[in-house]
Amino acid sequence: MHHKKYTCQVFNLLILFVAGMMILSSCKKNPNHPGYVYLPDMDVSRAYETYSENPVFEDGKTLREPVEGTIPRGHTPYPYVKDDLDLMEAGKNIFNPLEPSEANIQQGEVLFTRFCSHCHGHQGDGKGILFTSGRFPLPPGDLTSEKTTNRPDGEIYHIVTVGYGIMSAHGSQILPEERWKIITYVRNVIQDSTVVN
């Protein structure tokens, strides 16, 4: 009886010793051996990576060009380019869909301050910090001038979208509805205040 108890204790100690050795040996890190991979499909993709070479296609690229005429979801293509003829066409065919509500004007002011005031100035007079500091030698457009106040909304939208003269395009930075809010703010606050004064 005593002999069986002793054998059982030795066996238990042996199991603990083996388990301990396994635990300790698993803690030793060999930088040349990254470990074992149990699910290789999750570690190494069978599919070609986006920018990898691909022998399946003639050009050897995995990333394919979109089909001609493809339009990204949620994007409406702008039909005009940066030239005087399209500027006039935009003035005739594009109209501000927004009401001059208090919310649209307030949001327009925030957007104007964020995207426009550094060039055109907070008053829209073309005396923004980039010009007055001497960092930019050419004066930006005066939004309070007769030329700008007489422009149709569609022309201003076109200018913001594709640029005009030295002004670069802002279509990639400012969403279409945001452009209209800026125009609503300019029309109802900046230009309106110059008419009153």
Long-range contacts (C-beta under 8 A, 24 or more apart in sequence): 76-176, 78-161, 78-162, 78-171, 80-158, 80-161, 80-162, 81-162, 82-162, 82-163, 82-164, 82-169, 86-158, 86-162, 87-155, 87-158, 87-159, 87-164, 88-155, 90-154, 90-155, 90-157, 90-158, 91-151, 91-152, 91-154, 91-155, 91-158, 92-152, 92-154, 93-154, 94-153, 94-154, 94-157, 94-158, 95-153, 95-154, 96-153, 96-157, 96-180, 96-183, 96-184, 97-180, 98-177, 98-180, 98-181, 98-184, 100-184, 100-187, 100-188, 104-180, 104-181, 104-184, 104-185, 105-181, 105-184, 105-185, 105-188, 105-189, 107-178, 107-181, 107-185, 108-181, 108-182, 108-183, 108-184, 108-185, 108-186, 108-189, 109-185, 109-189, 111-174, 111-178, 111-181, 111-182, 111-185, 112-182, 112-185, 112-186, 112-190, 115-170, 115-173, 115-174, 115-182, 116-182, 119-167, 123-190, 124-186, 124-190, 124-191, 124-194, 138-166, 140-166, 140-167, 141-165, 141-167, 143-186, 143-190, 143-191, 144-190, 144-191, 144-194, 148-191, 149-191, 149-194, 149-195, 153-183, 153-187, 156-183, 156-186, 157-183
